[in-house]
Amino acid sequence: ARAGIALGSNLGDAAANIAEAIARLEVVSIPGEPVLKASLHRTAPVNCPPGSPDFLNTVVEIAFDGTPSELLAHTQRIERELGRVPNPVRNAPRVIDVDILYLGDIIYQDEGLTLPHPRMREREFVLLPLSEIRPDMVEGNC
């Protein structure tokens, strides 16, 4: 299945953080299948603590042959390995954020993951880059 994944960073070298996360996602993508990559977009923080720096955001789409929980384990491992640490403050600045938007046509929900992402269509920082690689998914939303 094709998996859409949103990436964001607003701490450290945000562009390098996102590039490294994409490289790690390419490793879990099915070999030989295309990896679609949107450009980077600088966006103002949304619902973040006062004084939070701007984000760099993008969306990639990979081919993934596994379950939603397996993909979630990969994305959470990438976040940990790139230095994201748990923060009790909601939407606090972060080195990397790797959010699964969709996995094919799968509808899935458990305590840690809902697919498709329930707020995907409300977030311009997701819709704008997603429109570059999957315009069919955002028509009428931007």
Biotite code that builds the C-alpha atoms (Angstrom):
import biotite.structure as struc

atoms = struc.array([
    struc.Atom([0.000, 0.000, 0.000], chain_id="A", res_id=1, res_name="ALA", atom_name="CA", element="C"),
    struc.Atom([1.025, 3.611, -0.472], chain_id="A", res_id=2, res_name="ARG", atom_name="CA", element="C"),
    struc.Atom([1.631, 5.425, 2.818], chain_id="A", res_id=3, res_name="ALA", atom_name="CA", element="C"),
    struc.Atom([1.451, 9.190, 3.153], chain_id="A", res_id=4, res_name="GLY", atom_name="CA", element="C"),
    struc.Atom([3.639, 10.586, 5.910], chain_id="A", res_id=5, res_name="ILE", atom_name="CA", element="C"),
    struc.Atom([3.841, 14.182, 7.126], chain_id="A", res_id=6, res_name="ALA", atom_name="CA", element="C"),
    struc.Atom([7.146, 15.450, 8.477], chain_id="A", res_id=7, res_name="LEU", atom_name="CA", element="C"),
    struc.Atom([7.849, 18.567, 10.479], chain_id="A", res_id=8, res_name="GLY", atom_name="CA", element="C"),
    struc.Atom([10.704, 20.083, 12.441], chain_id="A", res_id=9, res_name="SER", atom_name="CA", element="C"),
    struc.Atom([11.248, 23.351, 14.283], chain_id="A", res_id=10, res_name="ASN", atom_name="CA", element="C"),
    struc.Atom([14.352, 22.662, 16.370], chain_id="A", res_id=11, res_name="LEU", atom_name="CA", element="C"),
    struc.Atom([17.969, 22.446, 15.246], chain_id="A", res_id=12, res_name="GLY", atom_name="CA", element="C"),
    struc.Atom([18.696, 22.109, 11.538], chain_id="A", res_id=13, res_name="ASP", atom_name="CA", element="C"),
    struc.Atom([15.109, 21.448, 10.489], chain_id="A", res_id=14, res_name="ALA", atom_name="CA", element="C"),
    struc.Atom([15.941, 20.762, 6.836], chain_id="A", res_id=15, res_name="ALA", atom_name="CA", element="C"),
    struc.Atom([18.614, 18.233, 7.796], chain_id="A", res_id=16, res_name="ALA", atom_name="CA", element="C"),
    struc.Atom([16.295, 16.612, 10.351], chain_id="A", res_id=17, res_name="ASN", atom_name="CA", element="C"),
    struc.Atom([13.613, 16.124, 7.708], chain_id="A", res_id=18, res_name="ILE", atom_name="CA", element="C"),
    struc.Atom([16.119, 14.882, 5.114], chain_id="A", res_id=19, res_name="ALA", atom_name="CA", element="C"),
    struc.Atom([17.393, 12.266, 7.565], chain_id="A", res_id=20, res_name="GLU", atom_name="CA", element="C"),
    struc.Atom([13.854, 11.158, 8.440], chain_id="A", res_id=21, res_name="ALA", atom_name="CA", element="C"),
    struc.Atom([13.066, 10.781, 4.724], chain_id="A", res_id=22, res_name="ILE", atom_name="CA", element="C"),
    struc.Atom([16.233, 8.730, 4.202], chain_id="A", res_id=23, res_name="ALA", atom_name="CA", element="C"),
    struc.Atom([15.134, 6.413, 7.013], chain_id="A", res_id=24, res_name="ARG", atom_name="CA", element="C"),
    struc.Atom([11.631, 6.108, 5.546], chain_id="A", res_id=25, res_name="LEU", atom_name="CA", element="C"),
    struc.Atom([13.165, 5.168, 2.199], chain_id="A", res_id=26, res_name="GLU", atom_name="CA", element="C"),
    struc.Atom([14.838, 2.219, 3.952], chain_id="A", res_id=27, res_name="VAL", atom_name="CA", element="C"),
    struc.Atom([11.437, 0.806, 5.020], chain_id="A", res_id=28, res_name="VAL", atom_name="CA", element="C"),
    struc.Atom([9.824, 1.516, 1.646], chain_id="A", res_id=29, res_name="SER", atom_name="CA", element="C"),
    struc.Atom([9.417, -1.411, -0.758], chain_id="A", res_id=30, res_name="ILE", atom_name="CA", element="C"),
    struc.Atom([12.617, -1.504, -2.876], chain_id="A", res_id=31, res_name="PRO", atom_name="CA", element="C"),
    struc.Atom([12.150, -0.297, -6.439], chain_id="A", res_id=32, res_name="GLY", atom_name="CA", element="C"),
    struc.Atom([8.888, 1.510, -5.701], chain_id="A", res_id=33, res_name="GLU", atom_name="CA", element="C"),
    struc.Atom([8.846, 5.301, -6.106], chain_id="A", res_id=34, res_name="PRO", atom_name="CA", element="C"),
    struc.Atom([9.132, 7.580, -3.106], chain_id="A", res_id=35, res_name="VAL", atom_name="CA", element="C"),
    struc.Atom([7.162, 10.763, -3.725], chain_id="A", res_id=36, res_name="LEU", atom_name="CA", element="C"),
    struc.Atom([8.521, 13.863, -1.997], chain_id="A", res_id=37, res_name="LYS", atom_name="CA", element="C"),
    struc.Atom([6.934, 17.289, -1.714], chain_id="A", res_id=38, res_name="ALA", atom_name="CA", element="C"),
    struc.Atom([9.040, 20.398, -1.295], chain_id="A", res_id=39, res_name="SER", atom_name="CA", element="C"),
    struc.Atom([9.722, 21.928, 2.108], chain_id="A", res_id=40, res_name="LEU", atom_name="CA", element="C"),
    struc.Atom([7.343, 24.602, 3.348], chain_id="A", res_id=41, res_name="HIS", atom_name="CA", element="C"),
    struc.Atom([8.015, 27.053, 6.169], chain_id="A", res_id=42, res_name="ARG", atom_name="CA", element="C"),
    struc.Atom([4.892, 27.411, 8.291], chain_id="A", res_id=43, res_name="THR", atom_name="CA", element="C"),
    struc.Atom([3.886, 29.253, 11.427], chain_id="A", res_id=44, res_name="ALA", atom_name="CA", element="C"),
    struc.Atom([3.335, 27.027, 14.460], chain_id="A", res_id=45, res_name="PRO", atom_name="CA", element="C"),
    struc.Atom([-0.295, 25.988, 15.018], chain_id="A", res_id=46, res_name="VAL", atom_name="CA", element="C"),
    struc.Atom([-1.606, 25.466, 18.562], chain_id="A", res_id=47, res_name="ASN", atom_name="CA", element="C"),
    struc.Atom([1.956, 25.562, 19.907], chain_id="A", res_id=48, res_name="CYS", atom_name="CA", element="C"),
    struc.Atom([3.303, 27.290, 23.030], chain_id="A", res_id=49, res_name="PRO", atom_name="CA", element="C"),
    struc.Atom([3.976, 31.033, 22.674], chain_id="A", res_id=50, res_name="PRO", atom_name="CA", element="C"),
    struc.Atom([7.356, 31.815, 21.114], chain_id="A", res_id=51, res_name="GLY", atom_name="CA", element="C"),
    struc.Atom([7.618, 28.497, 19.255], chain_id="A", res_id=52, res_name="SER", atom_name="CA", element="C"),
    struc.Atom([9.776, 28.794, 16.126], chain_id="A", res_id=53, res_name="PRO", atom_name="CA", element="C"),
    struc.Atom([8.391, 28.295, 12.625], chain_id="A", res_id=54, res_name="ASP", atom_name="CA", element="C"),
    struc.Atom([8.259, 24.765, 11.252], chain_id="A", res_id=55, res_name="PHE", atom_name="CA", element="C"),
    struc.Atom([9.557, 23.238, 8.084], chain_id="A", res_id=56, res_name="LEU", atom_name="CA", element="C"),
    struc.Atom([6.978, 20.768, 6.814], chain_id="A", res_id=57, res_name="ASN", atom_name="CA", element="C"),
    struc.Atom([6.681, 18.309, 3.964], chain_id="A", res_id=58, res_name="THR", atom_name="CA", element="C"),
    struc.Atom([4.866, 15.137, 2.976], chain_id="A", res_id=59, res_name="VAL", atom_name="CA", element="C"),
    struc.Atom([6.299, 11.977, 1.456], chain_id="A", res_id=60, res_name="VAL", atom_name="CA", element="C"),
    struc.Atom([4.613, 8.888, 0.116], chain_id="A", res_id=61, res_name="GLU", atom_name="CA", element="C"),
    struc.Atom([6.271, 5.482, 0.281], chain_id="A", res_id=62, res_name="ILE", atom_name="CA", element="C"),
    struc.Atom([5.260, 1.952, -0.614], chain_id="A", res_id=63, res_name="ALA", atom_name="CA", element="C"),
    struc.Atom([4.878, -0.108, 2.542], chain_id="A", res_id=64, res_name="PHE", atom_name="CA", element="C"),
    struc.Atom([4.134, -3.794, 2.867], chain_id="A", res_id=65, res_name="ASP", atom_name="CA", element="C"),
    struc.Atom([3.084, -4.098, 6.474], chain_id="A", res_id=66, res_name="GLY", atom_name="CA", element="C"),
    struc.Atom([0.448, -3.275, 9.035], chain_id="A", res_id=67, res_name="THR", atom_name="CA", element="C"),
    struc.Atom([-0.427, 0.172, 10.381], chain_id="A", res_id=68, res_name="PRO", atom_name="CA", element="C"),
    struc.Atom([1.088, -0.745, 13.749], chain_id="A", res_id=69, res_name="SER", atom_name="CA", element="C"),
    struc.Atom([4.335, -1.833, 12.057], chain_id="A", res_id=70, res_name="GLU", atom_name="CA", element="C"),
    struc.Atom([4.537, 1.474, 10.192], chain_id="A", res_id=71, res_name="LEU", atom_name="CA", element="C"),
    struc.Atom([3.826, 3.355, 13.427], chain_id="A", res_id=72, res_name="LEU", atom_name="CA", element="C"),
    struc.Atom([6.673, 1.476, 15.120], chain_id="A", res_id=73, res_name="ALA", atom_name="CA", element="C"),
    struc.Atom([9.009, 2.579, 12.303], chain_id="A", res_id=74, res_name="HIS", atom_name="CA", element="C"),
    struc.Atom([7.943, 6.232, 12.488], chain_id="A", res_id=75, res_name="THR", atom_name="CA", element="C"),
    struc.Atom([8.246, 6.348, 16.272], chain_id="A", res_id=76, res_name="GLN", atom_name="CA", element="C"),
    struc.Atom([11.693, 4.729, 16.095], chain_id="A", res_id=77, res_name="ARG", atom_name="CA", element="C"),
    struc.Atom([12.788, 7.386, 13.570], chain_id="A", res_id=78, res_name="ILE", atom_name="CA", element="C"),
    struc.Atom([11.601, 10.130, 15.925], chain_id="A", res_id=79, res_name="GLU", atom_name="CA", element="C"),
    struc.Atom([13.503, 8.628, 18.868], chain_id="A", res_id=80, res_name="ARG", atom_name="CA", element="C"),
    struc.Atom([16.688, 7.998, 16.862], chain_id="A", res_id=81, res_name="GLU", atom_name="CA", element="C"),
    struc.Atom([16.688, 11.595, 15.598], chain_id="A", res_id=82, res_name="LEU", atom_name="CA", element="C"),
    struc.Atom([16.462, 12.920, 19.139], chain_id="A", res_id=83, res_name="GLY", atom_name="CA", element="C"),
    struc.Atom([12.804, 13.591, 19.799], chain_id="A", res_id=84, res_name="ARG", atom_name="CA", element="C"),
    struc.Atom([12.125, 13.270, 23.495], chain_id="A", res_id=85, res_name="VAL", atom_name="CA", element="C"),
    struc.Atom([8.723, 13.103, 25.174], chain_id="A", res_id=86, res_name="PRO", atom_name="CA", element="C"),
    struc.Atom([7.492, 16.498, 26.309], chain_id="A", res_id=87, res_name="ASN", atom_name="CA", element="C"),
    struc.Atom([4.490, 16.996, 28.588], chain_id="A", res_id=88, res_name="PRO", atom_name="CA", element="C"),
    struc.Atom([3.728, 20.321, 26.869], chain_id="A", res_id=89, res_name="VAL", atom_name="CA", element="C"),
    struc.Atom([1.316, 19.711, 23.982], chain_id="A", res_id=90, res_name="ARG", atom_name="CA", element="C"),
    struc.Atom([2.746, 20.733, 20.592], chain_id="A", res_id=91, res_name="ASN", atom_name="CA", element="C"),
    struc.Atom([6.059, 21.829, 22.082], chain_id="A", res_id=92, res_name="ALA", atom_name="CA", element="C"),
    struc.Atom([8.916, 22.514, 19.625], chain_id="A", res_id=93, res_name="PRO", atom_name="CA", element="C"),
    struc.Atom([10.450, 19.296, 18.321], chain_id="A", res_id=94, res_name="ARG", atom_name="CA", element="C"),
    struc.Atom([13.446, 18.029, 16.405], chain_id="A", res_id=95, res_name="VAL", atom_name="CA", element="C"),
    struc.Atom([11.212, 15.855, 14.218], chain_id="A", res_id=96, res_name="ILE", atom_name="CA", element="C"),
    struc.Atom([7.577, 14.902, 13.910], chain_id="A", res_id=97, res_name="ASP", atom_name="CA", element="C"),
    struc.Atom([6.686, 11.930, 11.708], chain_id="A", res_id=98, res_name="VAL", atom_name="CA", element="C"),
    struc.Atom([2.916, 11.446, 11.331], chain_id="A", res_id=99, res_name="ASP", atom_name="CA", element="C"),
    struc.Atom([1.218, 8.772, 9.248], chain_id="A", res_id=100, res_name="ILE", atom_name="CA", element="C"),
    struc.Atom([-1.565, 10.326, 7.179], chain_id="A", res_id=101, res_name="LEU", atom_name="CA", element="C"),
    struc.Atom([-2.847, 7.252, 5.366], chain_id="A", res_id=102, res_name="TYR", atom_name="CA", element="C"),
    struc.Atom([-1.908, 3.711, 4.431], chain_id="A", res_id=103, res_name="LEU", atom_name="CA", element="C"),
    struc.Atom([-3.708, 2.879, 1.211], chain_id="A", res_id=104, res_name="GLY", atom_name="CA", element="C"),
    struc.Atom([-7.443, 2.694, 1.801], chain_id="A", res_id=105, res_name="ASP", atom_name="CA", element="C"),
    struc.Atom([-7.056, 1.217, 5.272], chain_id="A", res_id=106, res_name="ILE", atom_name="CA", element="C"),
    struc.Atom([-9.366, 2.514, 7.981], chain_id="A", res_id=107, res_name="ILE", atom_name="CA", element="C"),
    struc.Atom([-7.716, 1.797, 11.317], chain_id="A", res_id=108, res_name="TYR", atom_name="CA", element="C"),
    struc.Atom([-8.001, 2.933, 14.901], chain_id="A", res_id=109, res_name="GLN", atom_name="CA", element="C"),
    struc.Atom([-6.322, 1.995, 18.130], chain_id="A", res_id=110, res_name="ASP", atom_name="CA", element="C"),
    struc.Atom([-5.042, 3.975, 21.097], chain_id="A", res_id=111, res_name="GLU", atom_name="CA", element="C"),
    struc.Atom([-1.954, 5.240, 19.260], chain_id="A", res_id=112, res_name="GLY", atom_name="CA", element="C"),
    struc.Atom([-3.039, 5.604, 15.638], chain_id="A", res_id=113, res_name="LEU", atom_name="CA", element="C"),
    struc.Atom([-6.084, 6.552, 13.576], chain_id="A", res_id=114, res_name="THR", atom_name="CA", element="C"),
    struc.Atom([-6.054, 6.165, 9.792], chain_id="A", res_id=115, res_name="LEU", atom_name="CA", element="C"),
    struc.Atom([-6.672, 8.153, 7.818], chain_id="A", res_id=116, res_name="PRO", atom_name="CA", element="C"),
    struc.Atom([-5.312, 10.887, 10.075], chain_id="A", res_id=117, res_name="HIS", atom_name="CA", element="C"),
    struc.Atom([-8.396, 12.575, 11.576], chain_id="A", res_id=118, res_name="PRO", atom_name="CA", element="C"),
    struc.Atom([-7.093, 16.167, 11.237], chain_id="A", res_id=119, res_name="ARG", atom_name="CA", element="C"),
    struc.Atom([-5.265, 15.783, 7.932], chain_id="A", res_id=120, res_name="MET", atom_name="CA", element="C"),
    struc.Atom([-7.803, 17.833, 5.958], chain_id="A", res_id=121, res_name="ARG", atom_name="CA", element="C"),
    struc.Atom([-7.812, 20.654, 8.539], chain_id="A", res_id=122, res_name="GLU", atom_name="CA", element="C"),
    struc.Atom([-4.091, 21.390, 8.364], chain_id="A", res_id=123, res_name="ARG", atom_name="CA", element="C"),
    struc.Atom([-2.769, 23.577, 5.599], chain_id="A", res_id=124, res_name="GLU", atom_name="CA", element="C"),
    struc.Atom([0.791, 22.579, 6.569], chain_id="A", res_id=125, res_name="PHE", atom_name="CA", element="C"),
    struc.Atom([-0.212, 19.053, 5.479], chain_id="A", res_id=126, res_name="VAL", atom_name="CA", element="C"),
    struc.Atom([-2.521, 19.887, 2.575], chain_id="A", res_id=127, res_name="LEU", atom_name="CA", element="C"),
    struc.Atom([-0.106, 22.209, 0.782], chain_id="A", res_id=128, res_name="LEU", atom_name="CA", element="C"),
    struc.Atom([2.755, 19.706, 0.440], chain_id="A", res_id=129, res_name="PRO", atom_name="CA", element="C"),
    struc.Atom([0.317, 16.816, -0.060], chain_id="A", res_id=130, res_name="LEU", atom_name="CA", element="C"),
    struc.Atom([-1.200, 18.693, -3.005], chain_id="A", res_id=131, res_name="SER", atom_name="CA", element="C"),
    struc.Atom([2.199, 18.562, -4.740], chain_id="A", res_id=132, res_name="GLU", atom_name="CA", element="C"),
    struc.Atom([2.401, 14.770, -4.707], chain_id="A", res_id=133, res_name="ILE", atom_name="CA", element="C"),
    struc.Atom([-1.274, 13.739, -4.523], chain_id="A", res_id=134, res_name="ARG", atom_name="CA", element="C"),
    struc.Atom([-3.428, 16.582, -5.849], chain_id="A", res_id=135, res_name="PRO", atom_name="CA", element="C"),
    struc.Atom([-6.320, 14.148, -6.194], chain_id="A", res_id=136, res_name="ASP", atom_name="CA", element="C"),
    struc.Atom([-6.450, 13.823, -2.407], chain_id="A", res_id=137, res_name="MET", atom_name="CA", element="C"),
    struc.Atom([-6.777, 17.540, -1.675], chain_id="A", res_id=138, res_name="VAL", atom_name="CA", element="C"),
    struc.Atom([-8.960, 18.925, -4.468], chain_id="A", res_id=139, res_name="GLU", atom_name="CA", element="C"),
    struc.Atom([-11.423, 21.321, -2.916], chain_id="A", res_id=140, res_name="GLY", atom_name="CA", element="C"),
    struc.Atom([-9.509, 21.480, 0.388], chain_id="A", res_id=141, res_name="ASN", atom_name="CA", element="C"),
    struc.Atom([-6.830, 24.111, -0.331], chain_id="A", res_id=142, res_name="CYS", atom_name="CA", element="C"),
])
